[in-house]
Structures are given as structure tokens and as C-alpha cells.
Amino acid sequence: MVSHKQFIRHCVRYEFYQGKSAAKAYETICTVLGDNVVSKSTCVEFWFKRFKEDDFDVGQT
């Protein structure tokens, strides 16, 4: 079963695949799933950085 955090990570990865900026991905995810469901720093500084480095593993960290 996918955890809540993993679900959010998949959402971030989906937004990345859509070609959105990290800031736009953060905005979209919070609009759809609720404010503060993910922090901006987690989305922008951590996940998008990993994805840009071709690390798409969204499993446990």
C-alpha cells in the first residue's frame, strides 16, 4: 500500500513530467490536495532537484 507521503511524491513526479516548474507544481498540488500538504522546500529543493538528476525513485527516504 502506498503511504500518504509516497502519494504526494508521485504527484510531484507527475507535475515534473508535465514540464511544470517546481513552484507551479507546488501551487497545483496544494490547490488540489490542500494547503500545506507538502512544503515548498520539500517540493522545490528536494524532489525537483532529485528528478533533474534523473533520480525518480519516490520510495522511502
CHARMM internal coordinates of N, CA and C (Angstrom, degrees):
IC EDIT
DIST 1 N 1 CA 1.4555
DIST 1 CA 1 C 1.5229
ANGL 1 N 1 CA 1 C 109.49
DIST 1 C 2 N 1.3006
ANGL 1 CA 1 C 2 N 115.91
DIHE 1 N 1 CA 1 C 2 N 139.00
DIST 2 N 2 CA 1.4561
ANGL 1 C 2 N 2 CA 121.66
DIHE 1 CA 1 C 2 N 2 CA -179.28
DIST 2 CA 2 C 1.5253
ANGL 2 N 2 CA 2 C 109.22
DIHE 1 C 2 N 2 CA 2 C -82.40
DIST 2 C 3 N 1.3252
ANGL 2 CA 2 C 3 N 115.16
DIHE 2 N 2 CA 2 C 3 N 131.70
DIST 3 N 3 CA 1.4669
ANGL 2 C 3 N 3 CA 119.88
DIHE 2 CA 2 C 3 N 3 CA 178.47
DIST 3 CA 3 C 1.5249
ANGL 3 N 3 CA 3 C 110.01
DIHE 2 C 3 N 3 CA 3 C -75.77
DIST 3 C 4 N 1.3140
ANGL 3 CA 3 C 4 N 115.11
DIHE 3 N 3 CA 3 C 4 N 166.41
DIST 4 N 4 CA 1.4704
ANGL 3 C 4 N 4 CA 121.12
DIHE 3 CA 3 C 4 N 4 CA 177.38
DIST 4 CA 4 C 1.5256
ANGL 4 N 4 CA 4 C 110.12
DIHE 3 C 4 N 4 CA 4 C -58.06
DIST 4 C 5 N 1.3213
ANGL 4 CA 4 C 5 N 117.46
DIHE 4 N 4 CA 4 C 5 N -43.56
DIST 5 N 5 CA 1.4613
ANGL 4 C 5 N 5 CA 121.35
DIHE 4 CA 4 C 5 N 5 CA -179.33
DIST 5 CA 5 C 1.5251
ANGL 5 N 5 CA 5 C 110.80
DIHE 4 C 5 N 5 CA 5 C -64.59
DIST 5 C 6 N 1.3198
ANGL 5 CA 5 C 6 N 116.79
DIHE 5 N 5 CA 5 C 6 N -40.94
DIST 6 N 6 CA 1.4599
ANGL 5 C 6 N 6 CA 119.40
DIHE 5 CA 5 C 6 N 6 CA 178.59
DIST 6 CA 6 C 1.5267
ANGL 6 N 6 CA 6 C 111.16
DIHE 5 C 6 N 6 CA 6 C -65.50
DIST 6 C 7 N 1.3129
ANGL 6 CA 6 C 7 N 117.26
DIHE 6 N 6 CA 6 C 7 N -37.84
DIST 7 N 7 CA 1.4611
ANGL 6 C 7 N 7 CA 121.05
DIHE 6 CA 6 C 7 N 7 CA 176.89
DIST 7 CA 7 C 1.5269
ANGL 7 N 7 CA 7 C 109.92
DIHE 6 C 7 N 7 CA 7 C -59.30
DIST 7 C 8 N 1.3206
ANGL 7 CA 7 C 8 N 117.25
DIHE 7 N 7 CA 7 C 8 N -45.94
DIST 8 N 8 CA 1.4624
ANGL 7 C 8 N 8 CA 121.87
DIHE 7 CA 7 C 8 N 8 CA 179.09
DIST 8 CA 8 C 1.5272
ANGL 8 N 8 CA 8 C 109.62
DIHE 7 C 8 N 8 CA 8 C -62.07
DIST 8 C 9 N 1.3271
ANGL 8 CA 8 C 9 N 117.07
DIHE 8 N 8 CA 8 C 9 N -41.53
DIST 9 N 9 CA 1.4706
ANGL 8 C 9 N 9 CA 121.08
DIHE 8 CA 8 C 9 N 9 CA 178.81
DIST 9 CA 9 C 1.5277
ANGL 9 N 9 CA 9 C 111.06
DIHE 8 C 9 N 9 CA 9 C -61.05
DIST 9 C 10 N 1.3248
ANGL 9 CA 9 C 10 N 116.23
DIHE 9 N 9 CA 9 C 10 N -40.19
DIST 10 N 10 CA 1.4672
ANGL 9 C 10 N 10 CA 119.76
DIHE 9 CA 9 C 10 N 10 CA 177.04
DIST 10 CA 10 C 1.5279
ANGL 10 N 10 CA 10 C 110.28
DIHE 9 C 10 N 10 CA 10 C -64.08
DIST 10 C 11 N 1.3082
ANGL 10 CA 10 C 11 N 116.63
DIHE 10 N 10 CA 10 C 11 N -38.32
DIST 11 N 11 CA 1.4689
ANGL 10 C 11 N 11 CA 120.42
DIHE 10 CA 10 C 11 N 11 CA 177.51
DIST 11 CA 11 C 1.5232
ANGL 11 N 11 CA 11 C 110.60
DIHE 10 C 11 N 11 CA 11 C -63.38
DIST 11 C 12 N 1.3246
ANGL 11 CA 11 C 12 N 116.60
DIHE 11 N 11 CA 11 C 12 N -43.64
DIST 12 N 12 CA 1.4684
ANGL 11 C 12 N 12 CA 120.84
DIHE 11 CA 11 C 12 N 12 CA 178.40
DIST 12 CA 12 C 1.5267
ANGL 12 N 12 CA 12 C 109.48
DIHE 11 C 12 N 12 CA 12 C -61.95
DIST 12 C 13 N 1.3199
ANGL 12 CA 12 C 13 N 116.54
DIHE 12 N 12 CA 12 C 13 N -44.42
DIST 13 N 13 CA 1.4686
ANGL 12 C 13 N 13 CA 120.47
DIHE 12 CA 12 C 13 N 13 CA 179.71
DIST 13 CA 13 C 1.5292
ANGL 13 N 13 CA 13 C 110.63
DIHE 12 C 13 N 13 CA 13 C -62.68
DIST 13 C 14 N 1.3157
ANGL 13 CA 13 C 14 N 117.44
DIHE 13 N 13 CA 13 C 14 N -41.25
DIST 14 N 14 CA 1.4617
ANGL 13 C 14 N 14 CA 121.37
DIHE 13 CA 13 C 14 N 14 CA 177.41
DIST 14 CA 14 C 1.5299
ANGL 14 N 14 CA 14 C 110.53
DIHE 13 C 14 N 14 CA 14 C -58.88
DIST 14 C 15 N 1.3061
ANGL 14 CA 14 C 15 N 116.48
DIHE 14 N 14 CA 14 C 15 N -46.25
DIST 15 N 15 CA 1.4646
ANGL 14 C 15 N 15 CA 120.72
DIHE 14 CA 14 C 15 N 15 CA 179.23
DIST 15 CA 15 C 1.5341
ANGL 15 N 15 CA 15 C 110.24
DIHE 14 C 15 N 15 CA 15 C -62.14
DIST 15 C 16 N 1.3160
ANGL 15 CA 15 C 16 N 117.14
DIHE 15 N 15 CA 15 C 16 N -38.56
DIST 16 N 16 CA 1.4609
ANGL 15 C 16 N 16 CA 121.51
DIHE 15 CA 15 C 16 N 16 CA 176.79
DIST 16 CA 16 C 1.5239
ANGL 16 N 16 CA 16 C 109.84
DIHE 15 C 16 N 16 CA 16 C -61.24
DIST 16 C 17 N 1.3304
ANGL 16 CA 16 C 17 N 116.94
DIHE 16 N 16 CA 16 C 17 N -46.43
DIST 17 N 17 CA 1.4627
ANGL 16 C 17 N 17 CA 121.67
DIHE 16 CA 16 C 17 N 17 CA 179.09
DIST 17 CA 17 C 1.5290
ANGL 17 N 17 CA 17 C 111.57
DIHE 16 C 17 N 17 CA 17 C -62.30
DIST 17 C 18 N 1.3123
ANGL 17 CA 17 C 18 N 117.07
DIHE 17 N 17 CA 17 C 18 N -28.65
DIST 18 N 18 CA 1.4549
ANGL 17 C 18 N 18 CA 121.11
DIHE 17 CA 17 C 18 N 18 CA 178.54
DIST 18 CA 18 C 1.5308
ANGL 18 N 18 CA 18 C 112.18
DIHE 17 C 18 N 18 CA 18 C -74.17
DIST 18 C 19 N 1.3337
ANGL 18 CA 18 C 19 N 116.40
DIHE 18 N 18 CA 18 C 19 N -7.83
DIST 19 N 19 CA 1.4567
ANGL 18 C 19 N 19 CA 120.99
DIHE 18 CA 18 C 19 N 19 CA 178.54
DIST 19 CA 19 C 1.5137
ANGL 19 N 19 CA 19 C 114.21
DIHE 18 C 19 N 19 CA 19 C 84.97
DIST 19 C 20 N 1.3208
ANGL 19 CA 19 C 20 N 115.79
DIHE 19 N 19 CA 19 C 20 N 13.29
DIST 20 N 20 CA 1.4650
ANGL 19 C 20 N 20 CA 119.10
DIHE 19 CA 19 C 20 N 20 CA 179.61
DIST 20 CA 20 C 1.5225
ANGL 20 N 20 CA 20 C 110.43
DIHE 19 C 20 N 20 CA 20 C -76.82
DIST 20 C 21 N 1.3091
ANGL 20 CA 20 C 21 N 115.03
DIHE 20 N 20 CA 20 C 21 N 156.12
DIST 21 N 21 CA 1.4609
ANGL 20 C 21 N 21 CA 119.62
DIHE 20 CA 20 C 21 N 21 CA 173.20
DIST 21 CA 21 C 1.5270
ANGL 21 N 21 CA 21 C 108.08
DIHE 20 C 21 N 21 CA 21 C -72.46
DIST 21 C 22 N 1.3066
ANGL 21 CA 21 C 22 N 116.03
DIHE 21 N 21 CA 21 C 22 N 161.37
DIST 22 N 22 CA 1.4663
ANGL 21 C 22 N 22 CA 120.00
DIHE 21 CA 21 C 22 N 22 CA 178.84
DIST 22 CA 22 C 1.5244
ANGL 22 N 22 CA 22 C 110.53
DIHE 21 C 22 N 22 CA 22 C -61.08
DIST 22 C 23 N 1.3158
ANGL 22 CA 22 C 23 N 116.83
DIHE 22 N 22 CA 22 C 23 N -39.84
DIST 23 N 23 CA 1.4696
ANGL 22 C 23 N 23 CA 120.50
DIHE 22 CA 22 C 23 N 23 CA -179.55
DIST 23 CA 23 C 1.5292
ANGL 23 N 23 CA 23 C 110.62
DIHE 22 C 23 N 23 CA 23 C -64.46
DIST 23 C 24 N 1.3296
ANGL 23 CA 23 C 24 N 116.96
DIHE 23 N 23 CA 23 C 24 N -42.30
DIST 24 N 24 CA 1.4706
ANGL 23 C 24 N 24 CA 120.45
DIHE 23 CA 23 C 24 N 24 CA 179.15
DIST 24 CA 24 C 1.5273
ANGL 24 N 24 CA 24 C 110.70
DIHE 23 C 24 N 24 CA 24 C -68.29
DIST 24 C 25 N 1.3276
ANGL 24 CA 24 C 25 N 116.97
DIHE 24 N 24 CA 24 C 25 N -38.28
DIST 25 N 25 CA 1.4626
ANGL 24 C 25 N 25 CA 120.37
DIHE 24 CA 24 C 25 N 25 CA 176.88
DIST 25 CA 25 C 1.5203
ANGL 25 N 25 CA 25 C 110.49
DIHE 24 C 25 N 25 CA 25 C -60.86
DIST 25 C 26 N 1.3094
ANGL 25 CA 25 C 26 N 116.07
DIHE 25 N 25 CA 25 C 26 N -46.29
DIST 26 N 26 CA 1.4659
ANGL 25 C 26 N 26 CA 121.00
DIHE 25 CA 25 C 26 N 26 CA 178.00
DIST 26 CA 26 C 1.5237
ANGL 26 N 26 CA 26 C 110.59
DIHE 25 C 26 N 26 CA 26 C -57.68
DIST 26 C 27 N 1.3224
ANGL 26 CA 26 C 27 N 116.23
DIHE 26 N 26 CA 26 C 27 N -46.73
DIST 27 N 27 CA 1.4611
ANGL 26 C 27 N 27 CA 121.12
DIHE 26 CA 26 C 27 N 27 CA -178.97
DIST 27 CA 27 C 1.5308
ANGL 27 N 27 CA 27 C 111.06
DIHE 26 C 27 N 27 CA 27 C -61.70
DIST 27 C 28 N 1.3141
ANGL 27 CA 27 C 28 N 116.71
DIHE 27 N 27 CA 27 C 28 N -45.24
DIST 28 N 28 CA 1.4657
ANGL 27 C 28 N 28 CA 121.24
DIHE 27 CA 27 C 28 N 28 CA -178.86
DIST 28 CA 28 C 1.5235
ANGL 28 N 28 CA 28 C 111.26
DIHE 27 C 28 N 28 CA 28 C -64.01
DIST 28 C 29 N 1.3089
ANGL 28 CA 28 C 29 N 116.78
DIHE 28 N 28 CA 28 C 29 N -46.85
DIST 29 N 29 CA 1.4665
ANGL 28 C 29 N 29 CA 120.74
DIHE 28 CA 28 C 29 N 29 CA -178.76
DIST 29 CA 29 C 1.5253
ANGL 29 N 29 CA 29 C 110.81
DIHE 28 C 29 N 29 CA 29 C -61.56
DIST 29 C 30 N 1.3165
ANGL 29 CA 29 C 30 N 116.83
DIHE 29 N 29 CA 29 C 30 N -43.72
DIST 30 N 30 CA 1.4693
ANGL 29 C 30 N 30 CA 119.61
DIHE 29 CA 29 C 30 N 30 CA 179.83
DIST 30 CA 30 C 1.5271
ANGL 30 N 30 CA 30 C 111.76
DIHE 29 C 30 N 30 CA 30 C -69.01
DIST 30 C 31 N 1.3195
ANGL 30 CA 30 C 31 N 117.16
DIHE 30 N 30 CA 30 C 31 N -33.14
DIST 31 N 31 CA 1.4645
ANGL 30 C 31 N 31 CA 120.23
DIHE 30 CA 30 C 31 N 31 CA 177.80
DIST 31 CA 31 C 1.5264
ANGL 31 N 31 CA 31 C 110.43
DIHE 30 C 31 N 31 CA 31 C -66.77
DIST 31 C 32 N 1.3154
ANGL 31 CA 31 C 32 N 116.27
DIHE 31 N 31 CA 31 C 32 N -42.58
DIST 32 N 32 CA 1.4627
ANGL 31 C 32 N 32 CA 120.54
DIHE 31 CA 31 C 32 N 32 CA -175.99
DIST 32 CA 32 C 1.5285
ANGL 32 N 32 CA 32 C 111.92
DIHE 31 C 32 N 32 CA 32 C -79.78
DIST 32 C 33 N 1.3342
ANGL 32 CA 32 C 33 N 117.66
DIHE 32 N 32 CA 32 C 33 N -43.82
DIST 33 N 33 CA 1.4636
ANGL 32 C 33 N 33 CA 120.99
DIHE 32 CA 32 C 33 N 33 CA -172.13
DIST 33 CA 33 C 1.5273
ANGL 33 N 33 CA 33 C 114.63
DIHE 32 C 33 N 33 CA 33 C -102.14
DIST 33 C 34 N 1.3150
ANGL 33 CA 33 C 34 N 116.61
DIHE 33 N 33 CA 33 C 34 N -10.29
DIST 34 N 34 CA 1.4530
ANGL 33 C 34 N 34 CA 119.94
DIHE 33 CA 33 C 34 N 34 CA 177.09
DIST 34 CA 34 C 1.5187
ANGL 34 N 34 CA 34 C 112.29
DIHE 33 C 34 N 34 CA 34 C 118.47
DIST 34 C 35 N 1.3195
ANGL 34 CA 34 C 35 N 114.28
DIHE 34 N 34 CA 34 C 35 N 145.72
DIST 35 N 35 CA 1.4582
ANGL 34 C 35 N 35 CA 120.28
DIHE 34 CA 34 C 35 N 35 CA 178.24
DIST 35 CA 35 C 1.5181
ANGL 35 N 35 CA 35 C 110.54
DIHE 34 C 35 N 35 CA 35 C -56.96
DIST 35 C 36 N 1.3055
ANGL 35 CA 35 C 36 N 114.84
DIHE 35 N 35 CA 35 C 36 N 141.96
DIST 36 N 36 CA 1.4668
ANGL 35 C 36 N 36 CA 122.84
DIHE 35 CA 35 C 36 N 36 CA 175.55
DIST 36 CA 36 C 1.5304
ANGL 36 N 36 CA 36 C 114.38
DIHE 35 C 36 N 36 CA 36 C 65.99
DIST 36 C 37 N 1.3417
ANGL 36 CA 36 C 37 N 117.70
DIHE 36 N 36 CA 36 C 37 N 19.05
DIST 37 N 37 CA 1.4621
ANGL 36 C 37 N 37 CA 119.42
DIHE 36 CA 36 C 37 N 37 CA 176.82
DIST 37 CA 37 C 1.5262
ANGL 37 N 37 CA 37 C 109.80
DIHE 36 C 37 N 37 CA 37 C -70.24
DIST 37 C 38 N 1.3262
ANGL 37 CA 37 C 38 N 115.75
DIHE 37 N 37 CA 37 C 38 N -26.23
DIST 38 N 38 CA 1.4612
ANGL 37 C 38 N 38 CA 122.57
DIHE 37 CA 37 C 38 N 38 CA 174.09
DIST 38 CA 38 C 1.5229
ANGL 38 N 38 CA 38 C 106.40
DIHE 37 C 38 N 38 CA 38 C -144.79
DIST 38 C 39 N 1.3172
ANGL 38 CA 38 C 39 N 116.57
DIHE 38 N 38 CA 38 C 39 N 144.39
DIST 39 N 39 CA 1.4639
ANGL 38 C 39 N 39 CA 118.47
DIHE 38 CA 38 C 39 N 39 CA 178.06
DIST 39 CA 39 C 1.5159
ANGL 39 N 39 CA 39 C 109.42
DIHE 38 C 39 N 39 CA 39 C -80.29
DIST 39 C 40 N 1.3107
ANGL 39 CA 39 C 40 N 115.73
DIHE 39 N 39 CA 39 C 40 N 151.34
DIST 40 N 40 CA 1.4555
ANGL 39 C 40 N 40 CA 120.28
DIHE 39 CA 39 C 40 N 40 CA 179.48
DIST 40 CA 40 C 1.5247
ANGL 40 N 40 CA 40 C 110.39
DIHE 39 C 40 N 40 CA 40 C -62.21
DIST 40 C 41 N 1.3112
ANGL 40 CA 40 C 41 N 117.08
DIHE 40 N 40 CA 40 C 41 N -39.85
DIST 41 N 41 CA 1.4665
ANGL 40 C 41 N 41 CA 119.31
DIHE 40 CA 40 C 41 N 41 CA -179.23
DIST 41 CA 41 C 1.5303
ANGL 41 N 41 CA 41 C 111.42
DIHE 40 C 41 N 41 CA 41 C -65.87
DIST 41 C 42 N 1.3173
ANGL 41 CA 41 C 42 N 117.58
DIHE 41 N 41 CA 41 C 42 N -37.72
DIST 42 N 42 CA 1.4630
ANGL 41 C 42 N 42 CA 120.55
DIHE 41 CA 41 C 42 N 42 CA 177.94
DIST 42 CA 42 C 1.5205
ANGL 42 N 42 CA 42 C 109.98
DIHE 41 C 42 N 42 CA 42 C -64.37
DIST 42 C 43 N 1.3006
ANGL 42 CA 42 C 43 N 116.53
DIHE 42 N 42 CA 42 C 43 N -45.58
DIST 43 N 43 CA 1.4622
ANGL 42 C 43 N 43 CA 121.31
DIHE 42 CA 42 C 43 N 43 CA -178.68
DIST 43 CA 43 C 1.5217
ANGL 43 N 43 CA 43 C 111.02
DIHE 42 C 43 N 43 CA 43 C -67.39
DIST 43 C 44 N 1.3043
ANGL 43 CA 43 C 44 N 116.50
DIHE 43 N 43 CA 43 C 44 N -50.82
DIST 44 N 44 CA 1.4574
ANGL 43 C 44 N 44 CA 121.59
DIHE 43 CA 43 C 44 N 44 CA -172.55
DIST 44 CA 44 C 1.5198
ANGL 44 N 44 CA 44 C 112.18
DIHE 43 C 44 N 44 CA 44 C -78.74
DIST 44 C 45 N 1.3056
ANGL 44 CA 44 C 45 N 115.88
DIHE 44 N 44 CA 44 C 45 N -53.53
DIST 45 N 45 CA 1.4569
ANGL 44 C 45 N 45 CA 119.73
DIHE 44 CA 44 C 45 N 45 CA -170.57
DIST 45 CA 45 C 1.5245
ANGL 45 N 45 CA 45 C 113.18
DIHE 44 C 45 N 45 CA 45 C -82.05
DIST 45 C 46 N 1.3075
ANGL 45 CA 45 C 46 N 118.56
DIHE 45 N 45 CA 45 C 46 N -28.89
DIST 46 N 46 CA 1.4500
ANGL 45 C 46 N 46 CA 120.09
DIHE 45 CA 45 C 46 N 46 CA -176.24
DIST 46 CA 46 C 1.5220
ANGL 46 N 46 CA 46 C 112.31
DIHE 45 C 46 N 46 CA 46 C -99.88
DIST 46 C 47 N 1.3333
ANGL 46 CA 46 C 47 N 117.27
DIHE 46 N 46 CA 46 C 47 N -64.13
DIST 47 N 47 CA 1.4620
ANGL 46 C 47 N 47 CA 120.05
DIHE 46 CA 46 C 47 N 47 CA -171.76
DIST 47 CA 47 C 1.5136
ANGL 47 N 47 CA 47 C 113.14
DIHE 46 C 47 N 47 CA 47 C -69.89
DIST 47 C 48 N 1.3150
ANGL 47 CA 47 C 48 N 118.53
DIHE 47 N 47 CA 47 C 48 N -46.60
DIST 48 N 48 CA 1.4625
ANGL 47 C 48 N 48 CA 118.65
DIHE 47 CA 47 C 48 N 48 CA -179.75
DIST 48 CA 48 C 1.5209
ANGL 48 N 48 CA 48 C 110.66
DIHE 47 C 48 N 48 CA 48 C -64.83
DIST 48 C 49 N 1.3024
ANGL 48 CA 48 C 49 N 117.81
DIHE 48 N 48 CA 48 C 49 N -34.30
DIST 49 N 49 CA 1.4650
ANGL 48 C 49 N 49 CA 120.84
DIHE 48 CA 48 C 49 N 49 CA 176.76
DIST 49 CA 49 C 1.5323
ANGL 49 N 49 CA 49 C 109.69
DIHE 48 C 49 N 49 CA 49 C -61.95
DIST 49 C 50 N 1.3280
ANGL 49 CA 49 C 50 N 116.84
DIHE 49 N 49 CA 49 C 50 N -46.07
DIST 50 N 50 CA 1.4702
ANGL 49 C 50 N 50 CA 120.57
DIHE 49 CA 49 C 50 N 50 CA 178.88
DIST 50 CA 50 C 1.5220
ANGL 50 N 50 CA 50 C 111.45
DIHE 49 C 50 N 50 CA 50 C -62.03
DIST 50 C 51 N 1.3235
ANGL 50 CA 50 C 51 N 116.10
DIHE 50 N 50 CA 50 C 51 N -44.56
DIST 51 N 51 CA 1.4544
ANGL 50 C 51 N 51 CA 119.71
DIHE 50 CA 50 C 51 N 51 CA -178.53
DIST 51 CA 51 C 1.5319
ANGL 51 N 51 CA 51 C 110.67
DIHE 50 C 51 N 51 CA 51 C -63.32
DIST 51 C 52 N 1.3076
ANGL 51 CA 51 C 52 N 117.40
DIHE 51 N 51 CA 51 C 52 N -39.50
DIST 52 N 52 CA 1.4687
ANGL 51 C 52 N 52 CA 120.77
DIHE 51 CA 51 C 52 N 52 CA 178.26
DIST 52 CA 52 C 1.5245
ANGL 52 N 52 CA 52 C 111.51
DIHE 51 C 52 N 52 CA 52 C -65.31
DIST 52 C 53 N 1.3215
ANGL 52 CA 52 C 53 N 116.33
DIHE 52 N 52 CA 52 C 53 N -22.45
DIST 53 N 53 CA 1.4671
ANGL 52 C 53 N 53 CA 121.59
DIHE 52 CA 52 C 53 N 53 CA 177.13
DIST 53 CA 53 C 1.5265
ANGL 53 N 53 CA 53 C 111.36
DIHE 52 C 53 N 53 CA 53 C -92.68
DIST 53 C 54 N 1.3357
ANGL 53 CA 53 C 54 N 116.78
DIHE 53 N 53 CA 53 C 54 N 14.96
DIST 54 N 54 CA 1.4687
ANGL 53 C 54 N 54 CA 124.46
DIHE 53 CA 53 C 54 N 54 CA 179.71
DIST 54 CA 54 C 1.5259
ANGL 54 N 54 CA 54 C 113.49
DIHE 53 C 54 N 54 CA 54 C 62.92
DIST 54 C 55 N 1.3080
ANGL 54 CA 54 C 55 N 117.48
DIHE 54 N 54 CA 54 C 55 N 30.07
DIST 55 N 55 CA 1.4610
ANGL 54 C 55 N 55 CA 123.18
DIHE 54 CA 54 C 55 N 55 CA 174.06
DIST 55 CA 55 C 1.5208
ANGL 55 N 55 CA 55 C 106.80
DIHE 54 C 55 N 55 CA 55 C -107.96
DIST 55 C 56 N 1.3252
ANGL 55 CA 55 C 56 N 115.87
DIHE 55 N 55 CA 55 C 56 N 100.72
DIST 56 N 56 CA 1.4649
ANGL 55 C 56 N 56 CA 121.05
DIHE 55 CA 55 C 56 N 56 CA -175.07
DIST 56 CA 56 C 1.5221
ANGL 56 N 56 CA 56 C 113.62
DIHE 55 C 56 N 56 CA 56 C -105.57
DIST 56 C 57 N 1.3088
ANGL 56 CA 56 C 57 N 117.29
DIHE 56 N 56 CA 56 C 57 N 13.31
DIST 57 N 57 CA 1.4603
ANGL 56 C 57 N 57 CA 121.79
DIHE 56 CA 56 C 57 N 57 CA 178.06
DIST 57 CA 57 C 1.5213
ANGL 57 N 57 CA 57 C 108.91
DIHE 56 C 57 N 57 CA 57 C -73.40
DIST 57 C 58 N 1.3322
ANGL 57 CA 57 C 58 N 116.46
DIHE 57 N 57 CA 57 C 58 N 118.44
DIST 58 N 58 CA 1.4641
ANGL 57 C 58 N 58 CA 121.28
DIHE 57 CA 57 C 58 N 58 CA 179.97
DIST 58 CA 58 C 1.5245
ANGL 58 N 58 CA 58 C 111.18
DIHE 57 C 58 N 58 CA 58 C -108.92
DIST 58 C 59 N 1.3299
ANGL 58 CA 58 C 59 N 116.21
DIHE 58 N 58 CA 58 C 59 N 18.02
DIST 59 N 59 CA 1.4613
ANGL 58 C 59 N 59 CA 121.09
DIHE 58 CA 58 C 59 N 59 CA 178.66
DIST 59 CA 59 C 1.5283
ANGL 59 N 59 CA 59 C 111.06
DIHE 58 C 59 N 59 CA 59 C -70.29
DIST 59 C 60 N 1.2949
ANGL 59 CA 59 C 60 N 115.33
DIHE 59 N 59 CA 59 C 60 N -160.60
DIST 60 N 60 CA 1.4589
ANGL 59 C 60 N 60 CA 120.74
DIHE 59 CA 59 C 60 N 60 CA -178.64
DIST 60 CA 60 C 1.5265
ANGL 60 N 60 CA 60 C 110.54
DIHE 59 C 60 N 60 CA 60 C -61.20
DIST 60 C 61 N 1.3353
ANGL 60 CA 60 C 61 N 114.94
DIHE 60 N 60 CA 60 C 61 N 140.26
DIST 61 N 61 CA 1.4726
ANGL 60 C 61 N 61 CA 120.36
DIHE 60 CA 60 C 61 N 61 CA 176.39
DIST 61 CA 61 C 1.4999
ANGL 61 N 61 CA 61 C 110.22
DIHE 60 C 61 N 61 CA 61 C -123.32
END
COOR INIT
IC SEED 1 N 1 CA 1 C
IC BUILD
